[in-house]
Amino acid sequence: MSSPIYVALDTPDLERARAIATRVRHHVGGIKLGLEFFAANGRSGVREMAELGLPIFLDLKLHDIPNTVAKAIMALRPLEPAILTVHASGGRAMLEDAKAAAPQGTKVVAVTMLTSLDDSDLAATGVAGSAHDQVIRLAELAKASGIDGIVCSGNEVAAAKKIWPKGFFVVPGVRPANGELADQKRTTTPRQALDAGASILVVGRPITQAEDPDHAARAIEATL
Ligand SMILES: O=C(O)c1cc(=O)[nH]c(=O)n1[C@@H]1O[C@H](COP(=O)(O)O)[C@@H](O)[C@H]1O
């Protein structure tokens, strides 16, 4: 079985992204390319990374009116990413149109509440209640819209899976025990996230900033 780890290659530097991916390729199940990489390298950069032969998770976290999101996804169609992200708070019509615009084989997943936010950040945006309740509310919305799954932290994935047993659950904000949290607030270890029901784990800096990314990826894999 292939590894549940998707390595987040958050760099504008195509050569660096390629070098890290080449080093860790036998210990990860896929590559996640996000805004930083895409802003610098665009579709041609994604195509070059796809040549490594690993599934591509294109994490652009689209969030706009339904028409704009759908047209952006149409423009991305030739890339046929394995996974594509939108924001759940864009609402049901946006999620439905995003799914309709995506290639058949692409999983459309909705970011619920960023793992860099906690309860007080949520309150500051005017949303009452806990992060946990907000994630479950958005998971229900995502499920009703017919998309494939959600992005949430390892703390919410068990509850989300209970209301959506067939959902695809992407869990970022994972840190090895005693790992540096940096800007992440809702974190678990990779093992905790997997035990709670994560379908895949997104791991960035714990691998990409390690002195030996290959060793770091192997060490995380060994805990799973
Ligand atoms: O959609 C995501 O992948 C995502 C959602 C979220 O809530 N939190 C989150 O950290 N991410 C992404 O997951 C990766 C986490 O990176 P590290 O914190 O370096 O492991 C980054 O590429 C983020 O863009």
The ligand as an SDF file (V2000), in Angstrom:
LIG
                    3D

 24 25  0  0  0  0  0  0  0  0999 V2000
   -5.2090   22.7130    2.5960 O   0  0  0  0  0  0  0  0  0  0  0  0
   -4.1680   22.4410    3.2080 C   0  0  0  0  0  0  0  0  0  0  0  0
   -3.3870   21.6060    2.7830 O   0  0  0  0  0  0  0  0  0  0  0  0
   -3.9610   23.0700    4.5220 C   0  0  0  0  0  0  0  0  0  0  0  0
   -5.0970   23.3570    5.2400 C   0  0  0  0  0  0  0  0  0  0  0  0
   -4.9890   23.7400    6.5920 C   0  0  0  0  0  0  0  0  0  0  0  0
   -5.9900   23.9300    7.2970 O   0  0  0  0  0  0  0  0  0  0  0  0
   -3.7510   23.8500    7.1250 N   0  0  0  0  0  0  0  0  0  0  0  0
   -2.6040   23.6450    6.4060 C   0  0  0  0  0  0  0  0  0  0  0  0
   -1.5180   23.7510    6.9740 O   0  0  0  0  0  0  0  0  0  0  0  0
   -2.6960   23.2980    5.0710 N   0  0  0  0  0  0  0  0  0  0  0  0
   -1.4800   23.1310    4.2680 C   0  0  0  0  0  0  0  0  0  0  0  0
   -0.7080   22.0650    4.8020 O   0  0  0  0  0  0  0  0  0  0  0  0
    0.6810   22.3820    4.7620 C   0  0  0  0  0  0  0  0  0  0  0  0
    1.2260   22.3210    6.1620 C   0  0  0  0  0  0  0  0  0  0  0  0
    2.5870   22.5840    6.1340 O   0  0  0  0  0  0  0  0  0  0  0  0
    3.5130   22.3690    7.4060 P   0  0  0  0  0  0  0  0  0  0  0  0
    2.9130   23.1400    8.5350 O   0  0  0  0  0  0  0  0  0  0  0  0
    4.8330   22.9200    6.9530 O   0  0  0  0  0  0  0  0  0  0  0  0
    3.5400   20.8820    7.6700 O   0  0  0  0  0  0  0  0  0  0  0  0
    0.8160   23.7510    4.0970 C   0  0  0  0  0  0  0  0  0  0  0  0
    1.1370   23.5290    2.7400 O   0  0  0  0  0  0  0  0  0  0  0  0
   -0.5680   24.3600    4.2180 C   0  0  0  0  0  0  0  0  0  0  0  0
   -0.8920   25.1700    3.1040 O   0  0  0  0  0  0  0  0  0  0  0  0
  1  2  2  0
  2  3  1  0
  2  4  1  0
  4  5  2  0
  4 11  1  0
  5  6  1  0
  6  7  2  0
  6  8  1  0
  8  9  1  0
  9 10  2  0
  9 11  1  0
 11 12  1  0
 12 13  1  0
 12 23  1  0
 13 14  1  0
 14 15  1  0
 14 21  1  0
 15 16  1  0
 16 17  1  0
 17 18  2  0
 17 19  1  0
 17 20  1  0
 21 22  1  0
 21 23  1  0
 23 24  1  0
M  END
$$$$
